[in-house]
Amino acid sequence: MSNPKDVRYVVVDLLDDVTVEKRLLSEALLKRLAKLPAEDRARAQRLVMQTLRDMDRCDRMLGPFLRQRPAPRVLNILRLGVSEICNGGAAHGVVNACVEISKAQAETEHARGLVNAVLRKIDREKAKWDTLPIPRLPKWLRKPLLADYGKEAVAAMEAAQFAGAPVDLTAKGDAKALASTMKGELLPTGSVRLSDAGQITNLPGYTDGDWWVQDMAAALPAKVLAAQAGETVLDMCAAPGGKTMQLAAAGAKVTALDVSAGRMKRVEENLSRTKLSAELVISDALEYEGGPFDAILLDAPCTATGTIRRHPDLPYAKDGSEFPGLFELQEHMIDRALGLLKPGGRLIYCTCSLLIDEGEEQVRDALARHEGLSVELDTLRLPGVDADWIGPEGLRLFPHYMADQGGMDGFFITCLRRK
Ligand SMILES: C[S@@+](CC[C@H](N)C(=O)[O-])C[C@H]1O[C@@H](n2cnc3c(N)ncnc32)[C@H](O)[C@@H]1O
């Protein structure tokens, strides 16, 4: 019988965490993977990511064989089975493992016959898999995106999200040299793209802190800030520290602030690995009294809807209900940041979101609230940034930009200057 230390059992637990408990995978993984031997963890993570990415297709495959929707855990066992079988897994082994997982708990034991019968039928029907349409975003997210960008753009975003994401690195030093060492592609924005990275911690230069993982779009805000050596810079929502490291590597005197002590530990570890330094402050940004600073980077807490390529759990763990609270927090944070700037100082505001409420709208509202505030579009014209991506409020990036090279995370980035 399957037990809680089996890879697939843990994967079903993780699917339950996301679809039933509505927890983000990043939060659930730590606790669940700790139950597995180290050598099984990468496989569990790969399987759960694949099943989440395939979820809509799994449900389409299952539809004709289910007279009614099974209990949530039974459905998740089936989804895992479908995803594995349709991605080339050996059906016999997959079916047996899924039946064993069903038998392991009283609430799913009754469904072992169903799991067995349905997965065997799926194996016979698996040719249908490749004809299924690209999964759509959930309605709560699709609707506002359709209103903002139209059908064609949303379909392109969905295709990019389904395709997943390569691994991008930011070099601490020379990006060209890093690309050559890693046999990666040097992107026009200066990030290094790896198509087949494998285990990150085994890559050359990891222990020496020569680079860190950071999507090419996520690397742009610090480039827009363009910190000068000796400048005082506040990284206002810093954890886990990708942008803090860029600012510190540029020679700025960085104050890295975050409200989460747990996440700040990650900043500390990242700085220590890369041998970079910053002053670390654990505080609510809205209560922080420091500065004034030459420049502030505000990578505000947001819906993270631009990162679904890397986080296919998001559409299943969220339903949009907490979004208005985030929009309000972003507004307060912008006001707080402007109050911590030196006269003439610059605020780089960014969110890894696709929603204009967290980008263009925030800028329009901030300009209306603050006299003497202006948007500096020139600073956004960086190497590799297409002029068409820049609108009156800032730089708008979509997952389907540069799709043939692997795409990028959805982001909004702007530079505001205070008189
Ligand atoms: C988008 S993440 C930042 C990512 C980070 N800039 C990087 O590049 O690695 C947003 C961060 O905001 C932090 N946060 C949320 N509310 C906050 C608040 N009121 N004050 C300070 N930080 C906050 C979260 O803990 C989270 O680490």
The ligand as an ORCA input file, in Angstrom:
! r2SCAN-3c Opt
* xyz 0 1
  C       6.942     40.639     -5.017
  S       7.647     40.176     -3.518
  C       9.224     40.947     -3.591
  C      10.251     40.219     -4.435
  C      11.641     40.823     -4.290
  N      11.666     42.233     -4.581
  C      12.679     40.149     -5.171
  O      12.992     40.640     -6.237
  O      13.204     39.106     -4.769
  C       6.767     41.191     -2.397
  C       7.309     41.197     -0.990
  O       6.557     42.184     -0.266
  C       6.568     41.808      1.094
  N       5.529     42.597      1.783
  C       4.190     42.409      1.782
  N       3.580     43.351      2.523
  C       4.558     44.155      3.008
  C       4.562     45.300      3.846
  N       3.432     45.804      4.335
  N       5.746     45.855      4.146
  C       6.911     45.345      3.661
  N       6.962     44.268      2.873
  C       5.802     43.681      2.530
  C       6.352     40.309      1.050
  O       6.796     39.708      2.248
  C       7.158     39.922     -0.186
  O       8.425     39.449      0.200
*
